[in-house]
């Protein structure tokens, strides 16, 4: 994970590269001004420019951007297309095309619990509906930071934090206005060209849903209509 060429976003690469040939999910590159502000206001670490920690943090943000906003795997520049594998909480891994079809939320939240015990039923959600649900809950986005890096390439291990402000409805629950966050551990294996071959993530989804399900029940009809052109990490330009 070498330092990647910067585009218009200081935390993510490849937003401006080959703009005419890349197929973007919403017609063009996303903007991250709002979630970047949330990140800068709420981060607990400010890593030195060029440090391993900053490089890992920005590389993961870049990968997430590609997964959420690019339509074709061939347009991804952060991963090894042939060997990529995403493993979450010990489940069977997802290849690149599988993860792209499901979307980041469904890939991270899918579990094998009986349906009656699932906080979130990933099997019943599409890419679009999953992003709409979290975009609704976190209008300012869902910020992410590296807390600690334990080892460098080729097998990078790190601790991370994910957080947002619960300011919109989520699955029939009213917003609380409180910060919702969770922590996790991950490893990232890179190839000789520093492209990601495998991501393995471990975290407790109850940390996330404990905050989201605190909101009082509301009727679906009382939820405001959301703009479906964005995603939780995409602030309107």
N, C-alpha and C positions, 0 to 999 in steps of 0.2 A: 504494500500500500504506500507507494511513493506519493509525495505531494502532487496533487492533481492540478492541471491547468485551471486557473480561476475563470469563471464567467462573470455574469452580472451579479450573482449571489456569492457572498464571501464565504459561505459555508458549504456550497454545493458546486460540483463541476458539471460540465457537459450540458449546461442549459442553453448555450448559444451555438454549440458546435453543430455544423451541418443542419441548420434549422429547416432548410428546404426539403431535405431527404428523410428526416425523422418523422415518424407518424406519432403525433401527440394525441392523447386521449381526449383532450378538450380543445383541440385545434391549434395549440401553440404551447410554448414553455410556460410552466406555472410561475407565479411570483410568491415570494415567501416573506414579504415585508412584515406582516402582522405577527406571524409565528416567530420570526427572528427577534422581534421586539420582546415577545413573551419569553423567549429563550434568554436573551441578554438581561432581562429584569429578574428572572427567576433562577438562573444557573447558580450552582454552588461552587463551580470550578471555572477559572478562566485560564486556559492553558497558554503557554508561551507559543508564539508563532513558530511553526516549523517543528515543534516537539512531536514525539511519537503519539502522545495523547491527542493533540489537536489533529494530527494526520488521520488517526483511527476514527475520531469523532466525525470529521468531515467526509471521510470515505463512506461511513455507514449512512450518513445523511444523503450522500449522492446515490448510493444503492437504493435507498428507500424512495427517493425521488423518481428514479427510473422505474421501479416496480409499480409505483402509483400512477405515473403519468405517461409512460411510453407504451404503445400498443403492441409493438413487435419485439420479441426477444433479440432479434438481430440488431436492433438499435441500441441495446445495452452495451455500455463501454466499461462498466465496473466489474463484470463477472466473466468467468470462463464458461461460455455457452454450453459446451459439451459436458462438462463435469460438475456444473453447479448443483448443489443439494442444500435444502433448508430443513433443519431438524428443530422441532420445538418440543420442549419438555419430554424428550425421549421417544416421541412418536416416530412413525415411519417417515423418512425424508421425502421432500417434495422436489422434483426437478424444476428447472427454470420455467418451462411452459406451464407446469401445474401451478406453481406459485403465481405466475402472471395471470392465469385464468381466475384463480380464487381471489387474489388481492391480498394485501398485507394483513388486513384485519382478520379475514377468515383464516388465513394461514396460521396466524399467531394464536387465534382463539378457538380453533377446532379442538375438541376433546372427545374422549370415549365414555364419558359419564352417561348414565341413563338420561333420556330426554327430560324427565321431570326434575332432575337435579342440575340441569345446565342453565347457567346464568344467561348464556348467549348461544343460540343454535346456529352455528356456522353453516351446517348443511342446508339450512333453509334460507340462507342469505346469498344474494348475488354480489359480484364485485361492487356494483353501483349502490345497492341497498346498504351494504356494510359501511361504505364510506359516507353515505348520507346520514346514517345513524350517529356516527361519531362527529361528523361535521356539525350536526345539529347540537350535540351536547357541548362541543368545544368550539364555539365560533371563532375564537382567537387562535385555534390550532392546538396541536398536541406536541409540546416541545420535548426534546430528547438531548441528553448529555452523557458523556463519558465521565464516570466518577474516578476510576482507577484502571490503569493498564498493568497487567501482571507479566506479560511476555510480548516480545516483538515477533515479526515475521520469521518463519513462514506460518507458525500457528500462534495467532494473537489471542490472548485471553484478557477479558476486561469486565468491569462492573459498570452498569448503566442505570440511569434514572429517566423515567418518562412521566410527564405531568401536563395537566391542562386545568383551566378554570371552568367548572361545571356551570355554564351560563345559559344553556338551552336544554330543551326536553330530550330525554333519552328513553326510548321504548316505553312510553307511557308514564315516565317518572319526571316530575317537575325539577327544574334546576335548583341547586342549593346556593350557588354563588361561591362555593368552596373549592379549594384546590384539591384535585384528585391526582394521585401519583402512585407509581409502583417502581420497584427496583428489580434488577435481574442480573444474571451472569451470562456471558456469551463467549464463544470462541469463533474465530474466523480463520480459515485456512486459505492461503493464497498460493498461486503458482509462481513460476520463475519470473513471469511478467507482472507479478503483483496484482493479478486479477483474482477475484474471489472464487474459490472452488466450493467451499462449504461454510455455511453459517449454522451454528448450533446454539440455541437460546434456551435458558431455563429461568422461569419466573413463576410467581403465584398470581393467577388471574383474579383471585379473591381480593387482592389489594386494589385492583382497578374497579371491580364491580361493587365492592363494599362502599365505595364513594358514590358510584352512579345510582345504586339502588336505594340510597338514603332519601332520595327525593320523594315527596308525597305523590301518590298515584293521581294521574290526570287522564281525562278522556282524550282519545286521539284527535277528536274534532277541535279541541282547544289548542292543539299544537300549531305554531306558526308555520306557514309554507316556507320551505327552504329552497335556495337556489341550487339546483342540481349540477351546475357547471363547475363547481369547485370541489375541493377535498379538504380534510381537516388540516393539511399542511399547506394549503393554497389560499392565500389571502387575495381578494380581488384587487386587480391593479387599477 
